[in-house]
Amino acid sequence: MKKIISSLFVLLIAVSAFAQYGINIQKPVTGGGTTSSPQLSAVSLDGTKVYAYNFINYYYSSLDLPGYNNLTSVNYSESYVGGVDFDNEGNMYAITANGGNLWIEDFETGSITNLGTVAGIPTNYLVGLAFDNQTGKLYCMQCDWGSAGNLYSIDISTMTATLIGSLAGMPNCEGIAFNASDRMLYGFNFQSAQTQLYKINPSTAATTLVGTTTSFLNYTNGWFGDCDFNDLNGELIYSTFDDNTTVSTIWSIDVSNFTPTLEATVSNAQLVLAVNTNGKPVHVKWYYFILVFLIPVGIIIRRRFI
């Protein structure tokens, strides 16, 4: 009886450990498409992919990491996408900037499904989409440049949006992302002489200025930018497009003080991006072996001989 109890105890420890640290399988990208080799500078995150809607060729595409290389077209769609993000199942949602249609992209099967038009939200100037993967809540940023931006929540089950509030100080906002670390939204506001990063309360839409930069000025150099957090390391990734050169620049941003670092340039690409961190394999550390096996075995030996 003691042996049975001890064995069950070992099994419980092992299951608990691997439930926390176990390896998830990355969904493969399938479906036909073309590939290209964009110009790159530097390397970036480890172990994930960046997915994006590319306005240049109207394809949902992927970029390999590290390096943001191998821009691969997956599915064609002429929808004017204003924001994308992944849910916790690895599905990418996209909302059209004009029209307010919500789409879901399954990269395992390569299928794109139009879920319909979201009610209760303006049908124009939808410029950001962000998931809270802990609660499953979906947020959308709406902004007609020159007027106040607005934050909405979207109930996917009813395809209905609810206005949370206006985004104070963000009349020229684009791009929104949810930070799993502090459970706040982050978004960008563009001015002629500087770019601002704001922290946004998802419950009230109250905004707090994090900082400013002149490293990228989307207000004058081009149009449309997008962002997403890599939940594995807390890094905010931002992409901005230069309409004069048709080049997207990808930045890594420290959200504590808005310090941007240039990670890559991608030619012939205007990217509305999202980082898929839900299927990233977790590297098993050597000390997990001690937790899962040696400690329970030691307990069994102690009980057997003492």
C-alpha positions, 0 to 999 in steps of 0.5 A: 500500500505504501508503494502504491501511495508513493508511486501516485505521489511521484506521478502527481509531482511529474504531472504537475511539473510538466503541466507547468513546464511541458512542451507545446507544439507550434502550429505549422503554417500550411497553404500555398504561397510565395516566399521572398527574402527581405533585407534584414538588420540584426536578429530578434526574438527566439523561438516564435513567429511573427504573423502579419497582413501585408498590404503590398501583396494582400497576403496574410504572411509569416516572418521567421524568428530570430531575424524577421526573415523568410517573409512567406505569403500564406493566404490571399485577402483583399480586405483592408485590415486595420488590426490583428492579434492571436487568441490563446488557441493560436488563431489569428483574428483580423478586423477590417479598418473600413467595414468592421468585419471580423475575420479568423485565420487558422494557420493550421488549416490555412482557412480564413473565415469571415465572422461578420460585421461587428455591431456597435462600433464605427465602420471606419478607422479601426486601427488596432486589435488586441487580445487579453489571452487570460480572459479572452477579451478582445479590444479594438482601437478606433481613430479618425486622425485629428479627433480623439481615439476610442477604445472598444471591447468586442464580444466575439460570441455576439459580434457586439462592441461596447465603447469603453471610453475615449483615449485622452491625448491620442488624437492620431493613434494607431496600433494597440497591444495587451501586456500580460505582465501588467495587464495594461494596453499600450498604444502609439500616438503620432505627432509631426515632431515625435511619436508617443507611447501611451499605457491604456487602462483596459477597463476605463480607457484612461491613458498615461504617457510612457514616453516619446521618441523621434526614432520613427515618425510615422506622421510624416514618413508614411502611414500605418503602424502596428504592434504586439507584445511577445508574452514570453519576454515582455518585449513590445514589437512595433512595425511602421511603414514608409510609403516613400520607400515601401519598407517596413521597419521593425522595432523592439521597445522597452515599455518602461521608458519607451526606448526603441531598438531597430531590429529589422527592415523588411522590403516591399512589406506594409505589415499589420503584425502579431506575435504568436506565443501560444505554441512556442516550445518551452525549453526544459531546464536541467533542474526540472529533472531534479524537481520531477524525478530525484526529489520523489525518488529520494522520498520513496527511498527514505520511506522504504529504508527508514 
